[in-house]
C-alpha cells in the first residue's frame, strides 16, 4: 500500500512537470503562438487521472510480482520486473486513456468544460473506442 501512495504522489509531480512541456511543443508545432490560450485546458482531467492510474499501475505491478514469484515460481528477477511492468502499464492505460482523450480535445478548444467533453465523447464514441482505434 505504501508503494501505491508513493506512486500516486510521484505520478502527480511528473504530470505537473511534463504537462506544459508537451503541450507547448505540440501547439507551437501545429498551431502557433495563439495556442497559449488553450495550454492549460485539460490540465484538470490529467491531474484527476493521475491518482487512479498510478494506483492501478503500482497495485497491478506489486500483485503481478507476487503472483509470478510465489505462484508461478519464476526465479529470474528481470523477467518478474519486466512482465510486472508490462501488465501494470497496460492496466493503467485503461484508466488513463479516457482522461487523455478529454485533455487532448480540450486543448484544441473543442469543448468548454471537462464534463461536456466526457459527455459528448462518451455519447459519440464510448470511452474505450479510441483506445482500440489508436
Secondary structure, DSSP 8 states (H G I E B T S, - for coil): -HHHHHHHHHHHHHHHHHHHHHHHHHHHHHT-GGGGGGTTTTHHHHHHHHHHHHHHHHHHHHHHHHIIIIIS----HHHHHHHHHHHHHHHHHHHHHHHHHHHHHHHTTS-SSHHHHHHHHHHHT-TTHHHHH-
